[in-house]
Amino acid sequence: MKNIHVTLMLHTGTLALTGCTDSPSDSSVQDEAILVPPGKADDFYSDTAQEFRVTGTSTVSFEGDYSSLSAEERLDLAKDLADAKVQAIVAYLNEYVVDKSEHSSIEDYGGFHAMARAYSFHVSDVTEVEEGVYSFGFEGEIGATLEFLDLLPEVD
């Protein structure tokens, strides 16, 4: 699995996942046993695609007065906010990497024949960095063609 580090500033998003499977229509085609290498996150195998690990960090903050909450309650709230923000990040990533149709209003935006796997994303290491501001890490997967990293634009 290849690794990608993402730094994002994101406020809102919507979730859009796509995917497809191909199955042989000819019943004479026999299944072929293929060894899945150790350490793979699932049993996904393809000659033309692979999984890419996405990691990043972000922050959430409280608006208003939360001083009446205990430290544990504030941390629980921060974890809930971090989970929600990661879902928005996944929605953004997916919208960026999926193929666009000719009817898309953003057909030139991204479109790398890939998809963010929403179920694979999770939050880690939620820590308070200053009063009311919490930092957290996140990690997940994008399934894409083998040349995915070569297709991404370079950032200076």
SENUVEX-987138 format. One record per atom (N, C-alpha, C): residue in three letters; atom name; x, z, y. Coordinates in Angstrom, 3 decimals. Atoms other than C-alpha are relative to their C-alpha. Layout:
<atoms>
ATOM   aa  at         u         w         v
ATOM  ala  CA         X         Z         Y
...
</atoms>
This chain:
<atoms>
ATOM   aa  at         u         w         v
ATOM  met   N     0.839     0.000    -1.159
ATOM  met  CA     0.000     0.000     0.000
ATOM  met   C     0.895     0.000     1.237
ATOM  lys   N    -0.770     0.061    -1.238
ATOM  lys  CA     1.414    -0.974     3.402
ATOM  lys   C    -0.566     1.000     0.994
ATOM  asn   N     0.425    -0.987    -0.981
ATOM  asn  CA     1.237     1.436     6.320
ATOM  asn   C    -0.116    -0.630     1.373
ATOM  ile   N     0.201     0.419    -1.381
ATOM  ile  CA    -0.084     0.800     9.826
ATOM  ile   C    -0.207     1.264     0.800
ATOM  his   N     0.256    -1.138    -0.871
ATOM  his  CA     0.090     3.331    12.640
ATOM  his   C    -0.828    -0.507     1.173
ATOM  val   N     0.916     0.433    -1.036
ATOM  val  CA    -2.731     3.074    15.151
ATOM  val   C    -0.043     1.045     1.097
ATOM  thr   N     0.234    -0.873    -1.137
ATOM  thr  CA    -2.895     4.544    18.627
ATOM  thr   C    -1.172    -0.593     0.747
ATOM  leu   N     1.218     0.513    -0.600
ATOM  leu  CA    -6.374     4.186    20.101
ATOM  leu   C    -0.544     0.967     1.036
ATOM  met   N     0.828    -0.787    -0.897
ATOM  met  CA    -8.367     5.386    23.044
ATOM  met   C    -1.387    -0.596    -0.158
ATOM  leu   N     1.308     0.518     0.340
ATOM  leu  CA   -12.013     5.052    22.056
ATOM  leu   C    -1.064     0.987     0.430
ATOM  his   N     1.078    -0.877    -0.446
ATOM  his  CA   -15.242     6.391    23.493
ATOM  his   C    -1.252    -0.145    -0.857
ATOM  thr   N     1.196     0.201     0.812
ATOM  thr  CA   -18.097     4.815    21.495
ATOM  thr   C     0.220    -1.167    -0.937
ATOM  gly   N    -0.097     1.131     0.909
ATOM  gly  CA   -18.682     2.344    18.686
ATOM  gly   C    -1.210    -0.064    -0.907
ATOM  thr   N     1.049     0.142     0.997
ATOM  thr  CA   -21.056     1.043    16.046
ATOM  thr   C     0.648    -0.398    -1.304
ATOM  leu   N    -0.568     0.261     1.313
ATOM  leu  CA   -20.479     0.738    12.335
ATOM  leu   C    -0.482    -1.338    -0.523
ATOM  ala   N     0.354     1.291     0.594
ATOM  ala  CA   -20.384    -2.731    10.758
ATOM  ala   C     0.988    -0.285    -1.112
ATOM  leu   N    -0.856     0.251     1.150
ATOM  leu  CA   -18.994    -3.186     7.265
ATOM  leu   C    -0.474    -1.234    -0.730
ATOM  thr   N     0.351     1.157     0.799
ATOM  thr  CA   -18.872    -6.396     5.273
ATOM  thr   C     0.900    -0.037    -1.214
ATOM  gly   N    -0.812     0.143     1.198
ATOM  gly  CA   -17.581    -7.278     1.875
ATOM  gly   C    -0.683    -0.911    -0.981
ATOM  cys   N     0.598     0.849     1.016
ATOM  cys  CA   -18.106    -9.556    -1.055
ATOM  cys   C     0.828     0.097    -1.262
ATOM  thr   N    -0.724     0.059     1.255
ATOM  thr  CA   -17.158    -9.911    -4.664
ATOM  thr   C    -0.262    -1.347    -0.631
ATOM  asp   N     0.156     1.245     0.744
ATOM  asp  CA   -16.611   -12.978    -6.748
ATOM  asp   C    -0.034     0.342    -1.468
ATOM  ser   N     0.036    -0.206     1.437
ATOM  ser  CA   -17.620   -12.998   -10.378
ATOM  ser   C    -0.119    -1.359    -0.661
ATOM  pro   N     0.032     1.293     0.647
ATOM  pro  CA   -17.103   -15.843   -12.797
ATOM  pro   C    -1.412    -0.337    -0.457
ATOM  ser   N     1.322     0.413     0.432
ATOM  ser  CA   -20.268   -17.837   -13.438
ATOM  ser   C     0.044    -0.573    -1.413
ATOM  asp   N    -0.165     0.552     1.332
ATOM  asp  CA   -18.877   -19.301   -16.641
ATOM  asp   C     0.155     1.150    -0.995
ATOM  ser   N    -0.042    -1.116     0.940
ATOM  ser  CA   -19.636   -16.912   -19.496
ATOM  ser   C     1.131    -0.129    -1.014
ATOM  ser   N    -1.107     0.152     0.938
ATOM  ser  CA   -16.749   -18.372   -21.504
ATOM  ser   C     1.297     0.593     0.546
ATOM  val   N    -1.188    -0.599    -0.593
ATOM  val  CA   -14.245   -16.836   -19.069
ATOM  val   C     0.092     1.439    -0.488
ATOM  gln   N    -0.174    -1.346     0.531
ATOM  gln  CA   -12.837   -13.705   -20.666
ATOM  gln   C     0.657     0.889     1.046
ATOM  asp   N    -0.634    -0.953    -0.900
ATOM  asp  CA   -11.889   -10.587   -18.767
ATOM  asp   C     1.473     0.109    -0.336
ATOM  glu   N    -1.435    -0.131     0.177
ATOM  glu  CA    -8.188   -10.175   -18.240
ATOM  glu   C     0.406     1.404     0.405
ATOM  ala   N    -0.453    -1.351    -0.313
ATOM  ala  CA    -6.623    -6.721   -18.365
ATOM  ala   C     1.205    -0.075     0.925
ATOM  ile   N    -1.075    -0.012    -0.985
ATOM  ile  CA    -4.413    -6.034   -15.362
ATOM  ile   C     0.357     1.457     0.275
ATOM  leu   N    -0.465    -1.355    -0.250
ATOM  leu  CA    -2.320    -2.900   -14.899
ATOM  leu   C    -0.007     0.276     1.502
ATOM  val   N     0.023    -0.416    -1.398
ATOM  val  CA    -3.003    -1.145   -11.603
ATOM  val   C     1.168     0.955     0.208
ATOM  pro   N    -1.191    -0.836    -0.197
ATOM  pro  CA     0.250     0.351   -10.244
ATOM  pro   C    -0.352     1.451     0.318
ATOM  pro   N     0.216    -1.417    -0.318
ATOM  pro  CA     0.512     4.163   -10.056
ATOM  pro   C     0.021     0.218     1.514
ATOM  gly   N     0.010    -0.324    -1.422
ATOM  gly  CA    -0.274     5.619    -6.652
ATOM  gly   C    -1.013    -0.786     0.804
ATOM  lys   N     1.018     0.735    -0.739
ATOM  lys  CA    -2.971     3.106    -5.723
ATOM  lys   C    -1.190     0.913     0.227
ATOM  ala   N     1.114    -0.865    -0.358
ATOM  ala  CA    -5.915     4.705    -4.013
ATOM  ala   C    -1.231    -0.256    -0.864
ATOM  asp   N     1.137     0.313     0.856
ATOM  asp  CA    -8.435     2.941    -6.233
ATOM  asp   C     0.423    -1.087    -0.983
ATOM  asp   N    -0.343     1.016     0.982
ATOM  asp  CA    -8.619     0.182    -8.824
ATOM  asp   C    -0.081    -1.417     0.565
ATOM  phe   N     0.039     1.300    -0.644
ATOM  phe  CA    -8.658    -2.669    -6.298
ATOM  phe   C     1.214    -0.820    -0.419
ATOM  tyr   N    -1.100     0.898     0.339
ATOM  tyr  CA    -6.578    -5.610    -7.485
ATOM  tyr   C    -0.358    -1.410     0.444
ATOM  ser   N     0.193     1.377    -0.430
ATOM  ser  CA    -6.181    -9.072    -6.004
ATOM  ser   C     1.363    -0.669     0.128
ATOM  asp   N    -1.220     0.774    -0.218
ATOM  asp  CA    -3.569   -11.809    -5.948
ATOM  asp   C     0.140    -0.416     1.454
ATOM  thr   N    -0.013     0.496    -1.369
ATOM  thr  CA    -4.492   -12.615    -2.343
ATOM  thr   C    -0.251     1.075     1.051
ATOM  ala   N     0.302    -1.067    -0.959
ATOM  ala  CA    -5.272    -9.232    -0.757
ATOM  ala   C     0.593     1.320    -0.478
ATOM  gln   N    -0.489    -1.329     0.346
ATOM  gln  CA    -4.149    -5.625    -0.691
ATOM  gln   C    -0.553     1.011     0.980
ATOM  glu   N     0.424    -1.081    -0.872
ATOM  glu  CA    -4.850    -2.253     0.895
ATOM  glu   C     1.118     0.309     0.996
ATOM  phe   N    -0.946    -0.416    -1.029
ATOM  phe  CA    -3.170    -1.206     4.127
ATOM  phe   C    -0.435     1.374     0.484
ATOM  arg   N     0.310    -1.360    -0.461
ATOM  arg  CA    -2.988     2.473     5.089
ATOM  arg   C     0.085     0.027     1.524
ATOM  val   N     0.056    -0.165    -1.450
ATOM  val  CA    -3.986     3.230     8.673
ATOM  val   C     0.118     1.484     0.295
ATOM  thr   N    -0.130    -1.383    -0.426
ATOM  thr  CA    -2.807     6.466    10.255
ATOM  thr   C     0.028     0.052     1.517
ATOM  gly   N    -0.022    -0.138    -1.450
ATOM  gly  CA    -3.185     7.754    13.766
ATOM  gly   C    -0.267     1.423     0.412
ATOM  thr   N     0.343    -1.295    -0.578
ATOM  thr  CA    -3.732    10.704    16.047
ATOM  thr   C    -0.925    -0.236     1.180
ATOM  ser   N     0.909     0.067    -1.134
ATOM  ser  CA    -6.378    11.372    18.643
ATOM  ser   C    -0.319     1.416     0.441
ATOM  thr   N     0.408    -1.316    -0.492
ATOM  thr  CA    -7.946    14.232    20.581
ATOM  thr   C    -1.503     0.028     0.243
ATOM  val   N     1.364    -0.261    -0.443
ATOM  val  CA   -11.360    15.705    21.248
ATOM  val   C     0.052     1.190     0.939
ATOM  ser   N     0.037    -1.143    -0.925
ATOM  ser  CA   -12.314    18.103    24.001
ATOM  ser   C    -1.444     0.421     0.217
ATOM  phe   N     1.320    -0.557    -0.264
ATOM  phe  CA   -15.233    20.329    24.898
ATOM  phe   C    -0.321    -0.165     1.473
ATOM  glu   N     0.489    -0.014    -1.372
ATOM  glu  CA   -17.268    19.830    28.022
ATOM  glu   C    -0.910     1.213     0.135
ATOM  gly   N     0.827    -1.190    -0.188
ATOM  gly  CA   -18.912    22.908    29.430
ATOM  gly   C     0.742     1.252    -0.382
ATOM  asp   N    -0.601    -1.304     0.282
ATOM  asp  CA   -18.307    26.569    28.735
ATOM  asp   C    -0.266     0.395    -1.452
ATOM  tyr   N     0.094    -0.396     1.398
ATOM  tyr  CA   -17.618    27.402    25.107
ATOM  tyr   C     0.744     1.318    -0.242
ATOM  ser   N    -0.772    -1.236     0.113
ATOM  ser  CA   -15.876    30.688    25.824
ATOM  ser   C    -0.725     1.063    -0.822
ATOM  ser   N     0.742    -0.999     0.780
ATOM  ser  CA   -18.660    32.623    24.078
ATOM  ser   C     0.174    -0.207    -1.510
ATOM  leu   N    -0.222     0.257     1.424
ATOM  leu  CA   -17.739    31.008    20.738
ATOM  leu   C     1.318     0.620    -0.450
ATOM  ser   N    -1.252    -0.523     0.557
ATOM  ser  CA   -15.125    32.574    18.479
ATOM  ser   C     0.973    -1.161    -0.210
ATOM  ala   N    -1.014     1.025     0.250
ATOM  ala  CA   -11.884    30.702    17.809
ATOM  ala   C    -0.368    -0.834    -1.234
ATOM  glu   N     0.398     0.698     1.226
ATOM  glu  CA   -13.177    29.833    14.316
ATOM  glu   C    -1.178    -0.945     0.264
ATOM  glu   N     1.152     0.840    -0.330
ATOM  glu  CA   -16.469    28.492    15.717
ATOM  glu   C     0.430    -1.209     0.840
ATOM  arg   N    -0.504     1.126    -0.805
ATOM  arg  CA   -14.603    26.368    18.296
ATOM  arg   C     0.754    -0.992    -0.883
ATOM  leu   N    -0.719     0.882     0.918
ATOM  leu  CA   -12.346    24.996    15.539
ATOM  leu   C    -0.983    -0.794    -0.861
ATOM  asp   N     1.022     0.710     0.784
ATOM  asp  CA   -15.402    24.129    13.404
ATOM  asp   C    -0.662    -1.092     0.830
ATOM  leu   N     0.589     0.994    -0.899
ATOM  leu  CA   -16.948    22.351    16.390
ATOM  leu   C     0.983    -1.152     0.233
ATOM  ala   N    -1.018     1.038    -0.198
ATOM  ala  CA   -13.686    20.483    17.021
ATOM  ala   C     0.112    -0.894    -1.232
ATOM  lys   N    -0.052     0.791     1.236
ATOM  lys  CA   -13.606    19.374    13.359
ATOM  lys   C    -1.194    -0.949    -0.089
ATOM  asp   N     1.190     0.865    -0.001
ATOM  asp  CA   -17.167    18.044    13.652
ATOM  asp   C     0.168    -1.148     0.994
ATOM  leu   N    -0.231     1.045    -1.007
ATOM  leu  CA   -16.258    16.170    16.840
ATOM  leu   C     1.062    -1.002    -0.471
ATOM  ala   N    -1.053     0.876     0.520
ATOM  ala  CA   -13.104    14.784    15.185
ATOM  ala   C    -0.562    -0.937    -1.066
ATOM  asp   N     0.633     0.854     1.015
ATOM  asp  CA   -15.137    13.517    12.211
ATOM  asp   C    -0.822    -1.109     0.656
ATOM  ala   N     0.814     0.985    -0.705
ATOM  ala  CA   -17.551    11.779    14.596
ATOM  ala   C     0.883    -1.044     0.695
ATOM  lys   N    -0.879     0.935    -0.699
ATOM  lys  CA   -14.701    10.249    16.585
ATOM  lys   C     0.681    -0.950    -0.979
ATOM  val   N    -0.617     0.869     1.008
ATOM  val  CA   -13.026     8.925    13.430
ATOM  val   C    -0.996    -1.061    -0.465
ATOM  gln   N     1.003     1.008     0.372
ATOM  gln  CA   -16.286     7.215    12.473
ATOM  gln   C    -0.096    -1.085     1.071
ATOM  ala   N    -0.014     0.986    -1.080
ATOM  ala  CA   -16.253     5.521    15.887
ATOM  ala   C     1.259    -0.863    -0.074
ATOM  ile   N    -1.248     0.755     0.147
ATOM  ile  CA   -12.612     4.510    15.345
ATOM  ile   C    -0.123    -0.996    -1.143
ATOM  val   N     0.196     0.889     1.146
ATOM  val  CA   -13.507     3.051    11.925
ATOM  val   C    -0.902    -1.171     0.392
ATOM  ala   N     0.908     1.064    -0.436
ATOM  ala  CA   -16.389     1.112    13.486
ATOM  ala   C     0.746    -1.012     0.878
ATOM  tyr   N    -0.795     0.884    -0.852
ATOM  tyr  CA   -14.036    -0.276    16.133
ATOM  tyr   C     0.971    -0.836    -0.838
ATOM  leu   N    -0.961     0.728     0.828
ATOM  leu  CA   -11.349    -1.184    13.586
ATOM  leu   C    -0.686    -1.087    -0.816
ATOM  asn   N     0.704     0.977     0.815
ATOM  asn  CA   -13.866    -2.895    11.360
ATOM  asn   C    -0.459    -1.183     0.843
ATOM  glu   N     0.464     1.082    -0.875
ATOM  glu  CA   -15.352    -4.890    14.229
ATOM  glu   C     1.161    -0.888     0.416
ATOM  tyr   N    -1.179     0.768    -0.395
ATOM  tyr  CA   -11.847    -5.969    15.207
ATOM  tyr   C     0.518    -0.873    -1.138
ATOM  val   N    -0.668     0.732     1.079
ATOM  val  CA   -10.598    -7.045    11.778
ATOM  val   C    -0.905    -0.924    -0.804
ATOM  val   N     0.873     0.864     0.801
ATOM  val  CA   -13.699    -8.627    10.188
ATOM  val   C    -0.033    -1.408     0.570
ATOM  asp   N     0.184     1.378    -0.444
ATOM  asp  CA   -14.201   -12.377    10.314
ATOM  asp   C    -1.231    -0.077     0.898
ATOM  lys   N     1.120     0.192    -0.918
ATOM  lys  CA   -16.480   -13.495    13.133
ATOM  lys   C    -0.712    -1.296    -0.363
ATOM  ser   N     0.755     1.224     0.243
ATOM  ser  CA   -19.244   -16.021    12.699
ATOM  ser   C     0.034    -0.862     1.250
ATOM  glu   N     0.039     0.893    -1.163
ATOM  glu  CA   -19.671   -19.003    14.962
ATOM  glu   C    -1.032     0.454     1.019
ATOM  his   N     1.037    -0.508    -0.895
ATOM  his  CA   -22.635   -17.154    16.472
ATOM  his   C     0.407     1.297     0.684
ATOM  ser   N    -0.458    -1.250    -0.570
ATOM  ser  CA   -20.602   -14.101    17.416
ATOM  ser   C     0.306    -0.156     1.480
ATOM  ser   N    -0.319     0.027    -1.436
ATOM  ser  CA   -20.350   -13.276    21.100
ATOM  ser   C     1.468     0.351     0.239
ATOM  ile   N    -1.413    -0.357    -0.120
ATOM  ile  CA   -16.780   -12.105    20.405
ATOM  ile   C     0.821    -0.691    -1.095
ATOM  glu   N    -0.625     0.695     1.124
ATOM  glu  CA   -15.597   -14.778    17.962
ATOM  glu   C     1.518    -0.099     0.103
ATOM  asp   N    -1.454     0.056    -0.153
ATOM  asp  CA   -12.051   -14.794    19.413
ATOM  asp   C     0.646     1.386    -0.039
ATOM  tyr   N    -0.501    -1.364     0.010
ATOM  tyr  CA   -11.690   -11.007    19.126
ATOM  tyr   C     0.347     0.405    -1.427
ATOM  gly   N    -0.429    -0.394     1.342
ATOM  gly  CA    -9.634   -10.107    16.072
ATOM  gly   C    -0.321    -1.074    -1.013
ATOM  gly   N     0.390     0.952     1.025
ATOM  gly  CA   -11.057   -11.728    12.969
ATOM  gly   C     1.140    -0.315    -0.942
ATOM  phe   N    -1.156     0.153     0.878
ATOM  phe  CA    -8.388   -11.247    10.304
ATOM  phe   C    -0.371    -0.020    -1.476
ATOM  his   N     0.459     0.062     1.395
ATOM  his  CA   -10.471   -11.662     7.122
ATOM  his   C     0.330     1.312    -0.709
ATOM  ala   N    -0.306    -1.339     0.505
ATOM  ala  CA   -10.285    -7.904     6.530
ATOM  ala   C    -1.207     0.896     0.234
ATOM  met   N     1.042    -0.990    -0.276
ATOM  met  CA   -12.457    -4.794     6.522
ATOM  met   C     0.565     1.408    -0.077
ATOM  ala   N    -0.359    -1.417     0.045
ATOM  ala  CA   -11.994    -1.124     7.311
ATOM  ala   C    -0.911     0.664    -1.030
ATOM  arg   N     0.770    -0.681     1.047
ATOM  arg  CA   -13.086     1.004     4.361
ATOM  arg   C    -0.407     1.376     0.508
ATOM  ala   N     0.471    -1.216    -0.675
ATOM  ala  CA   -15.169     3.673     6.068
ATOM  ala   C     0.119     1.234    -0.886
ATOM  tyr   N    -0.029    -1.161     0.902
ATOM  tyr  CA   -15.344     5.940     3.009
ATOM  tyr   C     1.405     0.558    -0.196
ATOM  ser   N    -1.378    -0.442     0.247
ATOM  ser  CA   -11.544     6.161     2.866
ATOM  ser   C     0.583     0.806     1.167
ATOM  phe   N    -0.549    -0.668    -1.184
ATOM  phe  CA   -11.049     7.616     6.367
ATOM  phe   C    -0.338     1.490    -0.006
ATOM  his   N     0.215    -1.440    -0.094
ATOM  his  CA   -10.618    11.353     6.820
ATOM  his   C     0.880     0.595     1.098
ATOM  val   N    -0.669    -0.741    -1.071
ATOM  val  CA    -9.483    13.855     9.449
ATOM  val   C     0.939     1.025    -0.618
ATOM  ser   N    -0.920    -1.048     0.456
ATOM  ser  CA    -6.504    16.173     9.048
ATOM  ser   C     0.603     0.709     1.212
ATOM  asp   N    -0.799    -0.758    -0.974
ATOM  asp  CA    -4.614    18.833    11.003
ATOM  asp   C    -0.649     0.122     1.382
ATOM  val   N     0.654    -0.250    -1.292
ATOM  val  CA    -7.116    19.739    13.717
ATOM  val   C     0.608     1.265     0.596
ATOM  thr   N    -0.656    -1.140    -0.641
ATOM  thr  CA    -5.214    21.986    16.123
ATOM  thr   C    -0.287     0.002     1.501
ATOM  glu   N     0.230    -0.132    -1.440
ATOM  glu  CA    -5.868    23.316    19.609
ATOM  glu   C     1.331    -0.201     0.727
ATOM  val   N    -1.228     0.275    -0.751
ATOM  val  CA    -3.287    21.901    22.033
ATOM  val   C    -0.035     0.619     1.394
ATOM  glu   N     0.218    -0.772    -1.226
ATOM  glu  CA    -4.736    23.529    25.145
ATOM  glu   C    -1.458     0.431    -0.029
ATOM  glu   N     1.354    -0.558     0.065
ATOM  glu  CA    -7.921    25.387    25.948
ATOM  glu   C    -1.056    -1.107     0.028
ATOM  gly   N     1.078     0.985     0.091
ATOM  gly  CA   -10.841    23.216    24.804
ATOM  gly   C     0.425    -1.394    -0.408
ATOM  val   N    -0.503     1.315     0.408
ATOM  val  CA    -8.633    20.296    23.710
ATOM  val   C     0.665     0.143    -1.365
ATOM  tyr   N    -0.495    -0.058     1.370
ATOM  tyr  CA    -7.899    19.650    20.036
ATOM  tyr   C     0.578    -1.354    -0.395
ATOM  ser   N    -0.654     1.197     0.530
ATOM  ser  CA    -5.526    17.141    18.473
ATOM  ser   C    -0.271    -0.062    -1.500
ATOM  phe   N     0.194     0.147     1.443
ATOM  phe  CA    -6.063    15.718    15.001
ATOM  phe   C     0.616    -1.309    -0.474
ATOM  gly   N    -0.463     1.218     0.632
ATOM  gly  CA    -4.676    13.155    12.618
ATOM  gly   C    -1.132    -0.609    -0.799
ATOM  phe   N     0.961     0.650     0.879
ATOM  phe  CA    -6.637    10.609    10.647
ATOM  phe   C     0.723    -1.039    -0.836
ATOM  glu   N    -0.598     0.943     0.942
ATOM  glu  CA    -5.941     8.273     7.754
ATOM  glu   C    -1.118    -0.720    -0.736
ATOM  gly   N     0.963     0.773     0.771
ATOM  gly  CA    -7.776     5.526     5.907
ATOM  gly   C     0.606    -1.317    -0.433
ATOM  glu   N    -0.478     1.276     0.525
ATOM  glu  CA    -7.548     2.015     4.488
ATOM  glu   C    -0.718    -1.184     0.629
ATOM  ile   N     0.558     1.308    -0.316
ATOM  ile  CA    -8.079    -1.561     5.540
ATOM  ile   C     0.332    -0.896    -1.185
ATOM  gly   N    -0.234     1.001     1.034
ATOM  gly  CA    -8.499    -4.179     2.821
ATOM  gly   C     0.140    -1.344     0.690
ATOM  ala   N    -0.258     1.246    -0.727
ATOM  ala  CA    -7.016    -7.489     3.949
ATOM  ala   C     0.866    -0.938    -0.832
ATOM  thr   N    -0.857     0.982     0.645
ATOM  thr  CA    -5.137   -10.622     2.992
ATOM  thr   C     1.454     0.445     0.065
ATOM  leu   N    -1.410    -0.393     0.079
ATOM  leu  CA    -1.455   -10.359     2.127
ATOM  leu   C     0.737    -0.203     1.322
ATOM  glu   N    -0.701     0.283    -1.259
ATOM  glu  CA    -0.417   -11.825     5.497
ATOM  glu   C    -0.606     0.740     1.197
ATOM  phe   N     0.688    -0.738    -1.062
ATOM  phe  CA    -2.525    -9.349     7.504
ATOM  phe   C     0.946     0.494     1.088
ATOM  leu   N    -0.928    -0.542    -1.008
ATOM  leu  CA     0.438    -7.659     9.233
ATOM  leu   C     0.622    -1.105     0.836
ATOM  asp   N    -0.562     1.131    -0.753
ATOM  asp  CA     1.847   -11.049    10.224
ATOM  asp   C    -0.997    -0.575     0.988
ATOM  leu   N     1.042     0.552    -0.872
ATOM  leu  CA    -1.494   -12.005    11.826
ATOM  leu   C    -0.278     0.878     1.207
ATOM  leu   N     0.270    -0.913    -1.104
ATOM  leu  CA    -1.728    -8.932    14.042
ATOM  leu   C     0.862    -0.333     1.216
ATOM  pro   N    -0.815     0.270    -1.195
ATOM  pro  CA    -0.628    -9.470    17.653
ATOM  pro   C     1.046     1.088     0.202
ATOM  glu   N    -1.062    -0.971    -0.269
ATOM  glu  CA     2.623    -7.797    18.645
ATOM  glu   C    -0.285     0.719     1.306
ATOM  val   N     0.203    -0.816    -1.189
ATOM  val  CA     2.451    -4.978    21.167
ATOM  val   C     1.358     0.484     0.468
ATOM  asp   N    -1.290    -0.441    -0.566
ATOM  asp  CA     5.365    -4.220    23.481
ATOM  asp   C     0.004     1.467     0.276
</atoms>
